Amino acid sequence: QTHKTSPYHRKAKQFRVSKTLREKPIERERESGPMEEEVGGEEYLFKVVLIGDSAVGKSNLLSRFARNEFDPNNKATIGVEFLTQELEIDGKMVKAQIWDTAGQERFRAVTSAYYRGAVGALIVYDISRKTTFESVKRWLDELTTHCETTVARMLVGNKCDLEDIRDVSVEDGKSLAEEEGLFFMETSALNATNVQTAFEMVIQEIYSNVSRKVLNSDSYKAELSVNRVNLVKNGADSRKSRMNLSCCAG
């Protein structure tokens, strides 16, 4: 696998995005993958999963990104929840279906359905609890086991507002990200530091991966359909030439 340089070692790409939050109620999903969408024109549906130990702040990261809210009394997630966010990237409608589940061992039974079809993942640890950082490789192994397609992966050190009780250094996070070929960013769901950037970088990477592969492979479109990364293409093939992501250096 080709290792990616983490955002700490290169300028992070920023993409022109007109973000329209059309929030949908949190929906419970216990058996199957993301719901199918009936759409016209060009549209992408990307499944992104949040993984990591319990109480690292996965649900609050999602809440901060989707609703710009933070609940200090947020209870542990039971089962699986997901929210769908819509973004427009370079004239293309992108829906990111972001899944959140509890990290306790007793919920591992939902693993197969949870990972099925995922093309993006945020692996989250708590910078104030080293044990959650030490679990990252196990979560990466699980991700590799259950995902059949290329997955855009970001290591997220959450709760960077807890600097006074930091238990994992920034350098340790960067080093692991380099070793595993991950993007890396520290965030705070409490004060919103880097939360939107982290999610959007993962979505950008997925979009870039899909755009490149669709441009060069008809068979990849079939693979996307099978894995529920829904790419709906209407119109002439010449439209493919306009699928380049608009980027600039951040």
ZASEPA-923017 format. One record per residue: residue in one letter; x, y, z of N, C-alpha, C, CB in turn. Coordinates in Angstrom, 2 decimals. Glycine has a CB too. Example, Ala and Ser with C-alpha at 12.3 -4.5 7.8 and 13.67 -1.06 7.14 Angstrom:
# residues 2
type_n_u_n_v_n_w_ca_u_ca_v_ca_w_c_u_c_v_c_w_cb_u_cb_v_cb_w
A_13.19_-5.69_7.80_12.30_-4.50_7.80_13.20_-3.30_7.80_11.31_-4.47_9.05
S_12.85_-2.25_7.08_13.67_-1.06_7.14_12.90_0.03_7.87_14.08_-0.60_5.72
This chain:
# residues 250
type_n_u_n_v_n_w_ca_u_ca_v_ca_w_c_u_c_v_c_w_cb_u_cb_v_cb_w
Q_0.83_-1.19_0.00_0.00_0.00_0.00_0.87_1.25_0.00_-0.95_0.00_1.21
T_0.53_2.21_-0.84_1.29_3.43_-0.91_0.98_4.31_0.28_1.01_4.18_-2.21
H_2.00_4.73_0.98_1.80_5.55_2.15_1.53_6.98_1.75_3.00_5.47_3.08
K_0.60_7.62_2.41_0.30_9.02_2.18_1.05_9.84_3.20_-1.22_9.28_2.26
T_1.51_10.99_2.80_2.14_11.89_3.74_1.06_12.59_4.54_3.05_12.92_3.02
S_1.22_12.66_5.83_0.19_13.27_6.67_0.15_14.76_6.45_0.44_12.95_8.14
P_-0.98_15.42_6.80_-1.11_16.87_6.63_-0.05_17.66_7.38_-2.46_17.31_7.07
Y_0.62_17.04_8.36_1.68_17.76_9.07_2.96_17.83_8.24_1.96_17.09_10.41
H_3.03_17.04_7.17_4.24_17.00_6.36_4.01_17.52_4.95_4.78_15.58_6.30
R_2.83_18.02_4.68_2.57_18.65_3.40_1.44_19.65_3.60_2.22_17.61_2.30
K_1.30_20.53_2.66_0.19_21.46_2.76_-1.10_20.72_2.47_0.37_22.66_1.78
A_-2.04_20.88_3.34_-3.31_20.18_3.16_-4.06_20.79_1.99_-4.17_20.24_4.44
K_-4.59_19.93_1.13_-5.39_20.42_0.02_-6.71_20.96_0.55_-5.63_19.30_-1.03
Q_-7.10_22.08_0.05_-8.41_22.62_0.38_-9.23_22.60_-0.90_-8.31_24.06_0.99
F_-10.49_22.30_-0.81_-11.28_22.23_-2.02_-12.47_23.17_-1.92_-11.74_20.81_-2.29
R_-12.83_23.71_-3.06_-13.94_24.64_-3.09_-15.21_23.86_-2.80_-14.03_25.37_-4.45
V_-15.84_24.23_-1.76_-17.01_23.46_-1.37_-18.12_24.38_-0.93_-16.67_22.47_-0.26
S_-19.25_24.20_-1.53_-20.45_24.90_-1.09_-21.23_23.90_-0.27_-21.30_25.46_-2.30
K_-21.15_24.02_1.04_-21.68_22.99_1.92_-23.11_23.33_2.34_-20.79_22.83_3.17
T_-24.02_22.50_1.93_-25.41_22.68_2.32_-25.77_21.58_3.30_-26.35_22.67_1.10
L_-26.01_21.95_4.53_-26.34_20.95_5.53_-27.84_20.69_5.49_-25.90_21.41_6.95
R_-28.20_19.59_4.89_-29.60_19.18_4.90_-29.71_18.03_5.87_-30.11_18.78_3.46
E_-29.77_18.39_7.12_-29.66_17.36_8.15_-30.87_16.45_8.13_-29.51_18.00_9.52
K_-30.59_15.17_8.21_-31.63_14.17_8.33_-31.61_13.62_9.74_-31.46_13.05_7.28
P_-32.73_13.18_10.25_-32.73_12.62_11.60_-31.77_11.44_11.68_-34.14_12.18_12.01
I_-31.16_11.29_12.84_-30.30_10.12_13.06_-31.15_8.87_12.87_-29.65_10.14_14.48
E_-30.63_7.96_12.08_-31.38_6.76_11.79_-30.64_5.55_12.31_-31.63_6.63_10.29
R_-31.37_4.60_12.85_-30.76_3.37_13.36_-30.55_2.40_12.21_-31.63_2.74_14.46
E_-29.41_1.77_12.20_-29.10_0.78_11.16_-28.51_-0.42_11.85_-28.13_1.36_10.07
R_-29.16_-1.56_11.78_-28.69_-2.71_12.53_-28.36_-3.91_11.65_-29.72_-3.09_13.53
E_-28.85_-3.92_10.41_-28.67_-5.13_9.63_-27.92_-4.92_8.32_-29.99_-5.74_9.35
S_-28.20_-3.83_7.61_-27.66_-3.70_6.27_-26.80_-2.46_6.15_-28.77_-3.67_5.25
G_-26.33_-2.22_4.92_-25.50_-1.06_4.65_-26.34_0.18_4.45_-24.63_-1.30_3.44
P_-25.75_1.24_3.89_-26.47_2.49_3.71_-27.63_2.33_2.76_-25.54_3.55_3.21
M_-28.66_3.13_2.97_-29.84_3.06_2.13_-29.51_3.53_0.73_-30.97_3.90_2.73
E_-30.18_2.94_-0.25_-29.97_3.35_-1.63_-30.71_4.66_-1.87_-30.46_2.25_-2.60
E_-30.17_5.48_-2.78_-30.77_6.75_-3.12_-31.20_6.72_-4.59_-29.79_7.93_-2.85
E_-32.36_7.26_-4.89_-32.78_7.40_-6.27_-32.59_8.86_-6.65_-34.27_6.94_-6.47
V_-31.63_9.10_-7.55_-31.26_10.47_-7.87_-31.05_10.61_-9.36_-29.99_10.89_-7.11
G_-31.01_11.85_-9.83_-30.70_12.12_-11.21_-29.44_12.93_-11.30_-31.86_12.84_-11.89
G_-28.94_13.14_-12.54_-27.71_13.89_-12.70_-26.52_13.12_-12.18_-27.82_15.22_-12.01
E_-25.54_13.86_-11.68_-24.34_13.26_-11.12_-24.38_13.38_-9.61_-23.05_13.93_-11.69
E_-24.24_12.28_-8.95_-24.28_12.30_-7.49_-23.43_11.17_-6.94_-25.72_12.19_-6.98
Y_-22.81_11.45_-5.82_-21.97_10.46_-5.15_-22.51_10.23_-3.74_-20.49_10.91_-5.12
L_-22.53_8.98_-3.33_-22.87_8.65_-1.95_-21.69_7.89_-1.36_-24.20_7.81_-1.86
F_-21.00_8.51_-0.42_-19.82_7.91_0.19_-20.12_7.51_1.62_-18.63_8.88_0.14
K_-19.79_6.31_1.97_-19.95_5.85_3.35_-18.63_6.06_4.09_-20.39_4.36_3.40
V_-18.71_6.78_5.20_-17.54_7.06_6.04_-17.84_6.53_7.43_-17.21_8.59_6.07
V_-16.88_5.82_8.02_-17.10_5.27_9.36_-16.17_5.94_10.37_-16.87_3.74_9.36
L_-16.70_6.09_11.57_-15.92_6.55_12.72_-15.60_5.34_13.57_-16.69_7.64_13.54
I_-14.32_5.10_13.82_-13.94_3.96_14.64_-12.94_4.40_15.71_-13.34_2.84_13.77
G_-12.83_3.60_16.75_-11.96_3.91_17.87_-12.61_3.46_19.16_-11.65_5.42_17.92
D_-11.85_3.49_20.23_-12.37_3.03_21.52_-13.54_3.88_21.99_-11.26_3.05_22.57
S_-14.26_3.33_22.95_-15.40_4.04_23.52_-14.93_5.30_24.25_-16.18_3.12_24.49
A_-15.74_6.34_24.18_-15.53_7.60_24.91_-14.35_8.42_24.41_-15.33_7.30_26.36
V_-13.93_8.20_23.16_-12.89_9.06_22.60_-13.48_10.30_21.95_-12.06_8.28_21.57
G_-14.82_10.34_21.84_-15.48_11.53_21.31_-16.00_11.41_19.90_-14.57_12.65_21.38
K_-16.21_10.18_19.42_-16.67_9.99_18.04_-18.03_10.65_17.80_-16.76_8.50_17.72
S_-18.97_10.43_18.70_-20.31_10.98_18.52_-20.30_12.50_18.56_-21.26_10.44_19.58
N_-19.50_13.07_19.43_-19.42_14.53_19.50_-18.71_15.13_18.30_-18.72_14.96_20.77
L_-17.76_14.41_17.72_-17.15_14.87_16.48_-18.19_14.95_15.37_-16.00_13.94_16.06
L_-19.01_13.91_15.27_-20.06_13.90_14.26_-21.09_14.99_14.52_-20.75_12.54_14.22
S_-21.48_15.16_15.78_-22.45_16.19_16.14_-21.91_17.59_15.85_-22.82_16.08_17.62
R_-20.63_17.79_16.12_-20.01_19.09_15.84_-19.97_19.36_14.34_-18.59_19.16_16.44
F_-19.64_18.35_13.56_-19.57_18.52_12.11_-20.95_18.73_11.50_-18.90_17.32_11.47
A_-21.92_17.95_11.94_-23.24_17.97_11.32_-24.12_19.11_11.81_-23.94_16.66_11.56
R_-24.04_19.42_13.11_-24.96_20.40_13.69_-24.26_21.54_14.41_-25.88_19.72_14.65
N_-22.94_21.50_14.43_-22.16_22.47_15.19_-22.59_22.50_16.65_-22.30_23.87_14.57
E_-22.78_21.31_17.20_-23.20_21.16_18.60_-22.22_20.26_19.34_-24.63_20.60_18.69
F_-22.17_20.45_20.66_-21.36_19.60_21.52_-22.15_19.32_22.78_-19.99_20.26_21.85
D_-22.26_18.05_23.14_-23.00_17.65_24.34_-22.03_17.05_25.34_-24.13_16.64_23.99
P_-21.72_17.79_26.42_-20.76_17.26_27.40_-21.27_16.03_28.14_-20.42_18.32_28.41
N_-22.59_15.81_28.08_-23.19_14.66_28.75_-23.57_13.57_27.77_-24.41_15.09_29.53
N_-22.96_13.60_26.59_-23.30_12.62_25.56_-23.05_11.20_26.06_-22.48_12.88_24.29
K_-24.08_10.37_25.96_-23.97_8.99_26.42_-23.36_8.11_25.35_-25.35_8.45_26.84
A_-22.80_6.99_25.77_-22.20_6.06_24.82_-23.24_5.60_23.80_-21.61_4.84_25.56
T_-22.81_5.58_22.55_-23.70_5.14_21.48_-24.03_3.66_21.64_-23.07_5.39_20.10
I_-25.30_3.34_21.48_-25.73_1.95_21.54_-26.19_1.54_20.15_-26.86_1.74_22.61
G_-25.59_0.50_19.62_-25.93_0.09_18.27_-25.19_0.94_17.27_-27.45_0.18_18.03
V_-25.85_1.33_16.18_-25.22_2.11_15.12_-26.12_3.26_14.74_-24.91_1.23_13.89
E_-25.53_4.43_14.54_-26.25_5.58_14.06_-25.51_6.16_12.87_-26.44_6.64_15.17
F_-26.25_6.83_11.98_-25.54_7.55_10.93_-26.29_8.82_10.56_-25.35_6.67_9.69
L_-25.54_9.79_10.09_-26.07_11.04_9.58_-25.59_11.22_8.15_-25.66_12.24_10.47
T_-26.41_11.84_7.33_-26.02_12.11_5.95_-25.86_13.62_5.76_-27.05_11.54_4.96
Q_-24.72_14.01_5.25_-24.44_15.41_4.96_-24.23_15.57_3.46_-23.21_15.92_5.75
E_-24.71_16.68_2.91_-24.56_16.94_1.49_-23.56_18.07_1.27_-25.92_17.30_0.86
L_-22.66_17.86_0.34_-21.69_18.87_-0.04_-21.64_18.95_-1.55_-20.29_18.55_0.54
E_-21.42_20.14_-2.07_-21.23_20.30_-3.51_-19.76_20.55_-3.78_-22.11_21.46_-4.07
I_-19.15_19.67_-4.54_-17.73_19.78_-4.87_-17.59_19.90_-6.38_-16.93_18.57_-4.33
D_-17.09_21.03_-6.82_-16.84_21.24_-8.25_-18.08_20.94_-9.09_-15.68_20.37_-8.71
G_-19.22_21.37_-8.59_-20.46_21.17_-9.33_-21.09_19.80_-9.19_-20.22_21.43_-10.75
K_-20.47_18.92_-8.42_-21.01_17.57_-8.20_-21.60_17.48_-6.81_-19.90_16.50_-8.39
M_-22.75_16.85_-6.68_-23.36_16.66_-5.37_-22.75_15.44_-4.70_-24.90_16.50_-5.50
V_-22.20_15.64_-3.54_-21.58_14.58_-2.76_-22.34_14.41_-1.46_-20.08_14.88_-2.49
K_-22.80_13.20_-1.21_-23.43_12.88_0.06_-22.48_12.00_0.87_-24.81_12.16_-0.15
A_-22.17_12.45_2.05_-21.33_11.66_2.95_-22.23_11.06_4.02_-20.19_12.52_3.58
Q_-22.33_9.76_4.02_-23.12_9.06_5.04_-22.14_8.61_6.11_-23.94_7.83_4.43
I_-22.18_9.30_7.24_-21.17_9.10_8.29_-21.75_8.25_9.40_-20.68_10.45_8.84
W_-21.11_7.13_9.64_-21.60_6.14_10.60_-20.83_6.21_11.91_-21.51_4.73_10.02
D_-21.55_6.04_12.99_-20.96_6.09_14.33_-21.46_4.91_15.13_-21.31_7.43_15.04
T_-20.57_4.21_15.79_-20.98_3.11_16.65_-20.12_3.08_17.90_-20.88_1.77_15.91
A_-20.60_2.42_18.92_-19.86_2.32_20.18_-18.63_1.45_19.99_-20.76_1.75_21.29
G_-17.60_1.69_20.80_-16.36_0.95_20.65_-16.22_-0.22_21.60_-15.22_1.86_20.85
Q_-17.19_-0.41_22.50_-17.05_-1.50_23.46_-17.10_-2.86_22.78_-18.15_-1.42_24.52
E_-16.40_-3.81_23.34_-16.30_-5.14_22.76_-17.67_-5.79_22.57_-15.43_-6.02_23.62
R_-18.61_-5.50_23.45_-19.89_-6.19_23.35_-20.68_-5.80_22.11_-20.73_-5.91_24.58
F_-20.27_-4.75_21.42_-20.97_-4.36_20.20_-20.23_-4.81_18.94_-21.15_-2.87_20.17
R_-19.20_-5.63_19.09_-18.43_-6.04_17.92_-19.25_-6.87_16.94_-17.22_-6.84_18.37
A_-20.42_-7.35_17.38_-21.28_-8.14_16.50_-21.77_-7.34_15.31_-22.47_-8.69_17.27
V_-21.78_-6.00_15.40_-22.27_-5.19_14.29_-21.16_-4.90_13.28_-22.85_-3.88_14.82
T_-19.98_-5.43_13.52_-18.81_-5.07_12.73_-19.01_-5.22_11.22_-17.66_-5.89_13.15
S_-19.44_-6.37_10.77_-19.51_-6.62_9.33_-20.40_-5.62_8.61_-20.02_-8.02_9.07
A_-21.60_-5.40_9.12_-22.52_-4.45_8.50_-21.99_-3.03_8.61_-23.91_-4.55_9.13
Y_-21.33_-2.74_9.72_-20.83_-1.39_9.96_-19.78_-0.99_8.92_-20.24_-1.28_11.36
Y_-18.87_-1.89_8.63_-17.79_-1.59_7.70_-18.16_-1.78_6.24_-16.60_-2.44_8.02
R_-19.20_-2.53_5.97_-19.51_-2.91_4.59_-19.71_-1.68_3.70_-20.76_-3.78_4.55
G_-18.94_-1.61_2.63_-19.09_-0.52_1.67_-18.40_0.78_2.05_-20.51_-0.26_1.47
A_-17.70_0.82_3.18_-17.05_2.06_3.60_-15.87_2.39_2.69_-16.56_1.94_5.06
V_-15.77_3.67_2.32_-14.64_4.13_1.51_-13.86_5.24_2.22_-15.13_4.62_0.14
G_-14.27_5.54_3.44_-13.55_6.52_4.23_-13.66_6.15_5.70_-14.11_7.93_3.99
A_-12.62_6.47_6.47_-12.64_6.14_7.90_-11.83_7.17_8.68_-12.09_4.73_8.15
L_-12.39_7.58_9.82_-11.66_8.38_10.78_-11.39_7.48_11.98_-12.44_9.68_11.19
I_-10.12_7.22_12.26_-9.73_6.38_13.39_-9.40_7.33_14.53_-8.51_5.43_13.03
V_-10.23_7.32_15.57_-10.17_8.35_16.60_-9.59_7.80_17.90_-11.56_8.93_16.85
Y_-8.69_8.58_18.51_-8.22_8.28_19.86_-8.30_9.55_20.69_-6.76_7.71_19.83
D_-8.17_9.39_21.99_-8.24_10.50_22.95_-6.81_10.84_23.37_-9.13_10.12_24.20
I_-6.37_12.06_23.11_-4.97_12.41_23.41_-4.66_12.35_24.90_-4.65_13.79_22.87
S_-5.70_12.32_25.74_-5.48_12.27_27.19_-5.52_10.85_27.75_-6.53_13.11_27.89
R_-5.71_9.85_26.85_-5.74_8.44_27.30_-4.91_7.61_26.33_-7.22_7.90_27.38
K_-3.72_7.26_26.75_-2.80_6.55_25.87_-3.32_5.19_25.46_-1.45_6.39_26.54
T_-4.12_4.57_26.30_-4.67_3.25_25.96_-5.49_3.31_24.68_-5.52_2.70_27.10
T_-6.18_4.43_24.44_-6.98_4.56_23.22_-6.08_4.69_22.00_-7.92_5.78_23.32
F_-4.92_5.28_22.18_-3.93_5.39_21.09_-3.33_4.03_20.79_-2.82_6.39_21.46
E_-3.09_3.26_21.84_-2.51_1.92_21.67_-3.48_0.98_20.96_-2.12_1.35_23.02
S_-4.76_1.31_20.95_-5.77_0.47_20.28_-5.87_0.75_18.78_-7.12_0.68_20.91
V_-5.22_1.81_18.32_-5.39_2.23_16.93_-5.03_1.13_15.94_-4.54_3.45_16.65
K_-3.93_0.42_16.17_-3.53_-0.62_15.21_-4.56_-1.74_15.13_-2.17_-1.20_15.59
R_-5.19_-2.05_16.27_-6.24_-3.08_16.24_-7.41_-2.61_15.38_-6.72_-3.41_17.68
W_-7.77_-1.33_15.52_-8.86_-0.80_14.70_-8.48_-0.78_13.22_-9.25_0.62_15.17
L_-7.24_-0.48_12.94_-6.78_-0.50_11.55_-6.84_-1.90_10.97_-5.36_0.06_11.45
D_-6.45_-2.88_11.77_-6.52_-4.28_11.32_-7.96_-4.67_11.02_-5.92_-5.22_12.38
E_-8.86_-4.23_11.89_-10.27_-4.56_11.69_-10.81_-3.89_10.43_-11.11_-4.13_12.90
L_-10.40_-2.66_10.21_-10.82_-1.93_9.01_-10.34_-2.66_7.75_-10.27_-0.50_9.03
T_-9.09_-3.09_7.76_-8.53_-3.80_6.62_-9.25_-5.13_6.38_-7.04_-4.06_6.83
T_-9.60_-5.81_7.45_-10.27_-7.11_7.35_-11.64_-6.99_6.70_-10.41_-7.74_8.72
H_-12.36_-5.93_7.03_-13.76_-5.84_6.61_-14.02_-4.94_5.41_-14.58_-5.35_7.75
C_-13.02_-4.20_4.94_-13.22_-3.32_3.79_-12.50_-3.86_2.57_-12.74_-1.89_4.10
E_-13.23_-4.00_1.48_-12.67_-4.59_0.27_-12.17_-3.54_-0.71_-13.70_-5.46_-0.39
T_-12.62_-2.31_-0.57_-12.21_-1.26_-1.50_-11.16_-0.35_-0.85_-13.43_-0.43_-1.95
T_-10.59_0.52_-1.66_-9.64_1.50_-1.14_-10.34_2.42_-0.16_-8.99_2.31_-2.30
V_-9.75_2.61_1.00_-10.37_3.44_2.03_-9.47_4.64_2.33_-10.62_2.61_3.32
A_-10.04_5.84_2.28_-9.33_7.05_2.70_-9.33_7.07_4.22_-9.99_8.35_2.10
R_-8.15_7.06_4.83_-8.05_6.90_6.28_-7.36_8.09_6.93_-7.30_5.60_6.62
M_-7.95_8.57_8.00_-7.34_9.65_8.77_-7.27_9.27_10.24_-8.13_10.96_8.60
L_-6.08_9.45_10.82_-5.90_9.26_12.26_-6.24_10.58_12.93_-4.44_8.80_12.60
V_-7.15_10.52_13.91_-7.63_11.73_14.58_-7.33_11.66_16.07_-9.14_11.92_14.34
G_-6.50_12.58_16.53_-6.26_12.70_17.97_-7.24_13.72_18.53_-4.79_13.13_18.26
N_-8.31_13.24_19.14_-9.36_14.13_19.61_-9.07_14.63_21.03_-10.72_13.42_19.57
K_-9.80_15.66_21.41_-9.71_16.30_22.73_-8.38_17.04_22.91_-9.87_15.26_23.83
C_-7.93_17.71_21.84_-6.68_18.46_21.94_-6.81_19.67_22.84_-6.22_18.89_20.56
D_-8.03_19.96_23.29_-8.22_21.03_24.28_-7.70_20.61_25.66_-9.70_21.40_24.38
L_-7.48_19.31_25.85_-7.01_18.81_27.15_-5.48_18.76_27.20_-7.59_17.40_27.42
E_-4.86_19.84_26.80_-3.40_19.90_26.72_-2.74_19.65_28.07_-2.96_21.25_26.18
D_-3.37_20.10_29.13_-2.77_19.96_30.47_-2.65_18.52_30.92_-3.60_20.73_31.47
I_-3.48_17.64_30.37_-3.42_16.23_30.76_-3.11_15.34_29.56_-4.74_15.80_31.42
R_-2.42_15.92_28.57_-2.05_15.17_27.37_-1.25_13.93_27.74_-1.24_16.06_26.40
D_-1.63_12.79_27.14_-0.96_11.52_27.39_-0.33_10.95_26.12_-1.94_10.51_27.98
V_-0.65_11.56_24.98_-0.09_11.15_23.68_0.44_12.39_22.99_-1.17_10.41_22.79
S_1.71_12.41_22.67_2.30_13.59_22.04_1.88_13.71_20.58_3.83_13.54_22.14
V_1.95_14.93_20.07_1.67_15.15_18.65_2.64_14.33_17.80_1.77_16.66_18.30
E_3.89_14.28_18.22_4.90_13.54_17.46_4.56_12.05_17.39_6.27_13.73_18.09
D_4.03_11.49_18.48_3.65_10.08_18.45_2.53_9.84_17.45_3.22_9.61_19.85
G_1.57_10.76_17.41_0.48_10.65_16.46_0.98_10.74_15.03_-0.55_11.72_16.71
K_1.85_11.72_14.76_2.42_11.89_13.43_3.22_10.67_13.01_3.30_13.14_13.38
S_3.99_10.12_13.95_4.83_8.96_13.65_4.00_7.75_13.26_5.71_8.63_14.84
L_2.93_7.50_14.01_2.07_6.37_13.69_1.38_6.57_12.34_1.02_6.16_14.79
A_0.95_7.80_12.08_0.30_8.10_10.80_1.26_7.84_9.64_-0.20_9.55_10.77
E_2.50_8.26_9.80_3.50_8.02_8.76_3.72_6.52_8.56_4.83_8.71_9.12
E_3.81_5.81_9.65_4.07_4.36_9.60_2.95_3.62_8.89_4.23_3.81_11.01
E_1.72_4.04_9.12_0.56_3.32_8.58_0.02_3.95_7.29_-0.54_3.28_9.61
G_0.60_5.05_6.84_0.13_5.69_5.62_-1.20_6.40_5.78_0.02_4.68_4.54
L_-1.37_7.10_6.90_-2.62_7.77_7.21_-2.46_9.28_7.13_-3.13_7.36_8.59
F_-3.56_9.96_6.85_-3.61_11.38_7.14_-3.67_11.53_8.65_-4.84_12.07_6.43
F_-3.27_12.68_9.17_-3.28_12.87_10.62_-3.71_14.29_10.98_-1.90_12.57_11.21
M_-4.52_14.39_12.02_-4.95_15.69_12.50_-5.40_15.56_13.94_-6.08_16.27_11.61
E_-5.11_16.58_14.74_-5.67_16.64_16.09_-6.88_17.56_16.07_-4.60_17.12_17.12
T_-7.89_17.18_16.82_-9.16_17.90_16.82_-9.66_18.13_18.24_-10.21_17.14_16.01
S_-10.65_19.01_18.33_-11.40_19.17_19.58_-12.86_19.34_19.23_-10.88_20.38_20.41
A_-13.67_18.34_19.57_-15.11_18.48_19.37_-15.67_19.55_20.28_-15.82_17.13_19.61
L_-15.01_19.78_21.42_-15.47_20.78_22.39_-15.42_22.19_21.81_-14.64_20.72_23.66
N_-14.29_22.56_21.24_-14.17_23.93_20.71_-14.12_23.98_19.18_-12.94_24.58_21.28
A_-14.37_22.86_18.54_-14.51_22.75_17.07_-13.19_22.80_16.31_-15.41_23.85_16.58
T_-12.07_22.77_17.00_-10.77_22.83_16.32_-10.61_21.69_15.31_-9.64_22.78_17.34
N_-10.41_22.05_14.05_-10.09_21.11_12.96_-11.16_20.07_12.65_-8.82_20.39_13.29
V_-12.33_20.15_13.26_-13.35_19.11_13.05_-13.84_19.11_11.61_-14.54_19.31_14.01
Q_-14.27_20.26_11.13_-14.76_20.33_9.76_-13.66_19.97_8.77_-15.31_21.73_9.45
T_-12.46_20.46_9.02_-11.34_20.17_8.12_-11.06_18.67_8.03_-10.08_20.90_8.60
A_-11.11_17.99_9.17_-10.83_16.55_9.17_-11.83_15.79_8.31_-10.86_16.00_10.60
F_-13.12_16.04_8.51_-14.14_15.34_7.72_-14.00_15.69_6.24_-15.55_15.70_8.23
E_-13.82_16.97_5.94_-13.78_17.38_4.55_-12.54_16.85_3.83_-13.82_18.89_4.45
M_-11.43_16.71_4.55_-10.24_16.14_3.91_-10.46_14.68_3.53_-9.03_16.25_4.84
V_-11.15_13.93_4.39_-11.44_12.54_4.07_-12.38_12.45_2.87_-12.06_11.82_5.29
I_-13.41_13.28_2.87_-14.36_13.28_1.75_-13.66_13.70_0.46_-15.56_14.22_2.04
Q_-12.78_14.69_0.56_-12.00_15.12_-0.60_-11.16_13.98_-1.16_-11.11_16.30_-0.24
E_-10.50_13.25_-0.26_-9.65_12.14_-0.70_-10.47_11.05_-1.38_-8.88_11.55_0.49
I_-11.65_10.75_-0.83_-12.53_9.76_-1.46_-12.92_10.23_-2.86_-13.80_9.52_-0.60
Y_-13.34_11.48_-2.95_-13.76_12.03_-4.23_-12.62_11.96_-5.25_-14.24_13.48_-4.06
S_-11.43_12.31_-4.81_-10.27_12.27_-5.71_-9.99_10.84_-6.17_-9.03_12.85_-5.01
N_-10.04_9.90_-5.23_-9.81_8.49_-5.57_-10.82_8.00_-6.59_-9.86_7.61_-4.32
V_-12.09_8.29_-6.32_-13.16_7.82_-7.20_-13.06_8.49_-8.56_-14.53_8.09_-6.58
S_-12.80_9.79_-8.58_-12.70_10.50_-9.85_-11.60_9.92_-10.73_-12.44_11.99_-9.61
R_-10.44_9.67_-10.13_-9.33_9.12_-10.92_-9.67_7.74_-11.45_-8.06_9.05_-10.07
K_-10.27_6.91_-10.61_-10.53_5.54_-11.02_-11.66_5.46_-12.04_-10.87_4.68_-9.81
V_-12.68_6.30_-11.89_-13.77_6.29_-12.85_-13.28_6.77_-14.21_-14.94_7.17_-12.36
L_-12.38_7.74_-14.20_-11.85_8.24_-15.46_-11.10_7.15_-16.23_-10.94_9.42_-15.22
N_-10.52_6.21_-15.50_-9.65_5.22_-16.13_-10.19_3.80_-16.16_-8.36_5.21_-15.43
S_-11.36_3.57_-15.59_-11.82_2.19_-15.50_-13.33_2.09_-15.46_-11.24_1.53_-14.27
D_-13.90_1.47_-16.50_-15.33_1.23_-16.48_-15.69_0.19_-15.44_-15.81_0.78_-17.86
S_-14.79_-0.77_-15.21_-15.09_-1.84_-14.26_-15.20_-1.30_-12.85_-14.03_-2.93_-14.32
Y_-14.49_-0.19_-12.56_-14.54_0.37_-11.21_-15.93_0.88_-10.89_-13.51_1.49_-11.05
K_-16.64_1.37_-11.92_-18.01_1.85_-11.68_-18.89_0.71_-11.19_-18.60_2.46_-12.96
A_-18.68_-0.47_-11.75_-19.45_-1.63_-11.30_-19.08_-1.99_-9.87_-19.22_-2.83_-12.23
E_-17.79_-1.88_-9.55_-17.33_-2.18_-8.19_-17.95_-1.21_-7.20_-15.79_-2.11_-8.11
L_-18.02_0.06_-7.58_-18.63_1.06_-6.70_-20.08_0.72_-6.43_-18.52_2.45_-7.32
S_-20.80_0.31_-7.48_-22.21_-0.02_-7.31_-22.39_-1.19_-6.36_-22.84_-0.33_-8.66
V_-21.56_-2.21_-6.52_-21.64_-3.39_-5.67_-21.40_-3.03_-4.22_-20.64_-4.45_-6.13
N_-20.47_-2.11_-3.99_-20.11_-1.74_-2.63_-20.91_-0.55_-2.10_-18.64_-1.41_-2.57
R_-21.96_-0.19_-2.81_-22.88_0.85_-2.37_-22.24_2.23_-2.25_-23.47_0.47_-1.06
V_-21.15_2.43_-2.95_-20.66_3.78_-3.11_-21.31_4.25_-4.39_-19.06_3.86_-3.16
N_-22.51_4.76_-4.27_-23.35_4.97_-5.43_-22.85_6.12_-6.29_-24.78_5.23_-5.00
L_-22.48_5.81_-7.51_-22.09_6.82_-8.46_-23.11_6.79_-9.59_-20.64_6.59_-8.99
V_-23.93_7.81_-9.66_-24.97_7.85_-10.67_-24.51_8.77_-11.78_-26.33_8.33_-10.07
K_-24.33_8.20_-12.96_-23.84_8.98_-14.09_-24.89_8.99_-15.20_-22.51_8.41_-14.61
N_-25.43_10.16_-15.50_-26.35_10.31_-16.61_-25.70_11.20_-17.66_-27.71_10.89_-16.14
G_-25.98_10.94_-18.92_-25.44_11.79_-19.96_-24.24_11.19_-20.65_-25.08_13.12_-19.39
A_-23.65_11.98_-21.54_-22.56_11.49_-22.39_-21.30_11.23_-21.58_-22.26_12.48_-23.50
D_-20.49_10.29_-22.10_-19.23_9.96_-21.43_-18.28_11.15_-21.40_-18.57_8.79_-22.13
S_-18.50_12.11_-22.31_-17.59_13.26_-22.35_-17.63_14.05_-21.06_-17.94_14.16_-23.51
R_-18.68_13.85_-20.25_-18.77_14.57_-18.99_-17.69_14.12_-18.03_-20.14_14.37_-18.37
K_-17.13_12.93_-18.26_-16.08_12.44_-17.37_-14.89_13.40_-17.33_-15.62_11.05_-17.82
S_-14.67_14.07_-18.46_-13.50_14.94_-18.52_-13.61_16.13_-17.59_-13.29_15.41_-19.93
R_-14.80_16.38_-17.06_-15.00_17.53_-16.19_-15.06_17.12_-14.73_-16.25_18.27_-16.56
M_-14.57_15.92_-14.41_-14.69_15.42_-13.04_-13.46_15.71_-12.19_-14.94_13.93_-13.07
N_-12.63_16.66_-12.64_-11.45_16.98_-11.86_-11.82_17.81_-10.65_-10.41_17.71_-12.71
L_-11.20_17.54_-9.53_-11.46_18.27_-8.30_-10.71_19.59_-8.32_-11.07_17.44_-7.06
S_-11.41_20.68_-8.02_-10.75_21.97_-7.95_-10.03_22.10_-6.62_-11.77_23.12_-8.12
C_-8.74_22.27_-6.67_-7.93_22.32_-5.45_-7.05_23.56_-5.45_-7.07_21.04_-5.31
C_-6.65_23.92_-4.27_-5.61_24.93_-4.15_-4.82_24.61_-2.90_-6.20_26.37_-4.09
A_-3.62_25.11_-2.80_-2.79_24.82_-1.64_-3.34_25.53_-0.43_-1.33_25.23_-1.90
G_-3.36_24.81_0.70_-3.87_25.42_1.92_-2.74_26.04_2.70_-4.59_24.40_2.77
